[in-house]
Amino acid sequence: MAINDIFQAVLTFDEAKVKELTQAEVDAGSDIDSVLNDGLISAMDEVGAKFSAGELFVPEMLMAAQAMKGGLEILKPLLGSGATESKGTVVIGTVKGDLHDIGKNLVSMMMEGAGFNVVDLGVDVDAEKFVQAAKDNNAAVVALSALLTTTMPAMEATVNAIKEAGISAKTIIGGAPVTQAFADQINADGYSDDAPSAVELARKLMA
Ligand code: B1M
């Protein structure tokens, strides 16, 4: 019941309540996997489904992600300690020359909400930094964001650098000017047009 309350609190964007309820579950010694998967992650899955159905929009998705993050911060020290299993590492960033980060942050938060270990490199990230981070963190997926047509070539440079470095991580790309055709052209492993579908894509590529 209390875990369902966490689910509802995320869906009503109530960060304070998510934190309070999550802390109460931790204090009560509840199963962390269940708090994460049935409380926080399923709520974000629901948010993703509502977004895809046109029932929620970007600002609401950001508020839900922020509320989910409140709970995740409480669970984080317990994650990776054997209490629960990470679903794999995603290295994410906005490519070189590009300072737009709202969409990238949303993807990052949704990835975290889905249980992935996320290494967020921020904005204006060059190819070498992506390669190094993918190596250092044994990334399963490297996610690239670009909002400018002028920075799309930096995606190609990054995808090439990752492949040339012999890293097995899958590369996925997104951002307003990016298309599936562009992903095919630069040999990226996948493209998604919004945050929930980026999560689905990462899940598929890691399966
Ligand atoms: Co800029 N900007 N901007 N801007 N900006 C755009 C992108 C632009 C379309 C505006 C316009 O002219 N109509 C235009 C680009 C034109 C083009 O290249 N075709 C533009 C421009 C030109 C510029 C500057 C060059 C302006 C100037 O200085 N002359 C400059 C560039 C700076 C730089 O990056 N070097 C610039 C600067 C800025 C601000 C700093 C002022 C600010 C950014 C603040 C920030 O991000 N912290 C800004 C903003 C806010 C925008 C608009 C208004 C909004 C972008 C946004 O956050 N959207 C934008 C116009 C618009 O889109 N209406 C515009 C909301 C966000 C949730 O959507 O990022 O698309 P989005 O993310 C989506 C999906 O794309 C997807 O998921 C998200 C939703 O679920 N997605 C991914 C994103 N990344 C993904 C990665 C994935 C998967 C999915 O990985 C697998």
Boltz pocket constraint, residues with backbone or C-beta under 6 A from the ligand:
constraints:
  - pocket:
      binder: B
      contacts: [[A, 58], [A, 97], [A, 98], [A, 99], [A, 100], [A, 101], [A, 102], [A, 103], [A, 104], [A, 106], [A, 107], [A, 143], [A, 144], [A, 145], [A, 146], [A, 147], [A, 148], [A, 149], [A, 150], [A, 172], [A, 173], [A, 174], [A, 175], [A, 176], [A, 177], [A, 190], [A, 191], [A, 192], [A, 193], [A, 194], [A, 195], [A, 196], [A, 198]]
      max_distance: 6.0
